[in-house]
Amino acid sequence: MIGILLSWFEDTERVDEMSDFVLTFLLPAVLVGSYIWLNWPQFKESSGQQLVVGLGLLSYYGGLVYSNWNPAVGSLLKLAGTLVFLVLIVYQLIKERKK
């Protein structure tokens, strides 16, 4: 079993594809999911927060899809989605600090 895994990781092209998949799809999904999980009591009551997270995710993953046709616009959409989410986190931190 370990030999199979080691031979699978010897193929560097496969490892590059796997790291691209992890960084592009799984990491953002895990980060957003953990944000929602940690802030669930506030998140389920705030439709504005739900809208912002939804728009950020739609923009980010839309940018991933659109980058196949126009890489510049796709990159801008991914950046916009990331910035929306970062602004939401900073807003939450400032709001918590004021309490």
C-alpha positions in Angstrom: 0.0 0.0 0.0 2.8 2.5 0.9 4.7 1.5 -2.2 1.6 2.4 -4.3 1.4 5.8 -2.6 5.1 6.5 -3.0 5.0 5.6 -6.7 1.9 7.8 -7.2 3.8 10.8 -5.6 6.9 10.1 -7.7 5.0 11.4 -10.7 5.6 15.2 -10.2 3.0 16.1 -12.8 0.3 14.4 -10.7 1.6 16.1 -7.6 1.4 19.5 -9.3 -2.2 18.8 -10.4 -3.1 17.8 -6.9 -1.5 20.9 -5.3 -3.3 23.1 -7.9 -6.6 21.4 -7.0 -6.0 21.8 -3.3 -5.1 25.4 -3.5 -7.7 26.4 -6.0 -10.8 24.5 -4.8 -10.4 22.9 -1.5 -8.6 25.6 0.5 -11.1 28.3 -0.2 -14.0 26.0 0.5 -12.5 24.9 3.8 -11.7 28.5 4.8 -15.2 29.7 4.0 -16.8 26.6 5.7 -14.8 27.1 8.8 -15.7 30.8 8.9 -19.4 29.9 8.7 -19.0 27.2 11.3 -17.2 29.5 13.8 -19.7 32.3 13.3 -22.9 30.3 12.9 -25.0 32.0 15.6 -24.4 35.4 14.0 -24.3 34.1 10.5 -27.7 32.4 10.5 -29.4 35.6 11.8 -27.7 38.1 9.4 -29.0 37.9 5.9 -26.5 40.6 4.9 -23.6 38.4 6.0 -25.1 35.5 4.0 -25.4 37.7 0.9 -21.8 38.9 1.2 -20.4 35.4 1.6 -22.5 34.2 -1.2 -21.4 37.0 -3.5 -17.8 36.4 -2.6 -18.0 32.7 -3.3 -19.9 33.3 -6.6 -17.3 35.8 -7.7 -14.4 33.6 -6.8 -15.6 30.4 -8.3 -17.1 32.3 -11.3 -13.6 33.7 -11.8 -12.2 30.2 -11.9 -14.7 29.2 -14.6 -14.3 32.4 -16.6 -10.5 32.2 -16.5 -10.7 29.5 -19.2 -12.1 32.1 -21.7 -10.5 35.3 -20.5 -7.7 34.8 -17.9 -7.5 38.6 -17.0 -11.2 38.8 -16.2 -11.1 35.5 -14.4 -8.2 36.7 -12.2 -10.1 39.9 -11.4 -13.2 38.0 -10.4 -11.2 35.7 -8.2 -9.4 38.7 -6.6 -12.8 40.4 -6.1 -14.2 37.3 -4.4 -11.2 37.0 -2.1 -11.3 40.7 -1.2 -15.0 40.6 -0.4 -14.4 37.8 2.0 -11.3 39.5 3.6 -13.3 42.7 4.1 -16.0 40.7 5.8 -13.5 39.1 8.2 -11.9 42.5 9.0 -15.4 44.0 9.5 -16.2 41.1 11.9 -13.0 41.6 13.8 -13.6 45.4 14.2 -17.2 44.7 15.3 -16.0 42.2 17.9 -13.3 44.5 19.2 -15.9 47.3 19.8 -18.0 45.1 22.0 
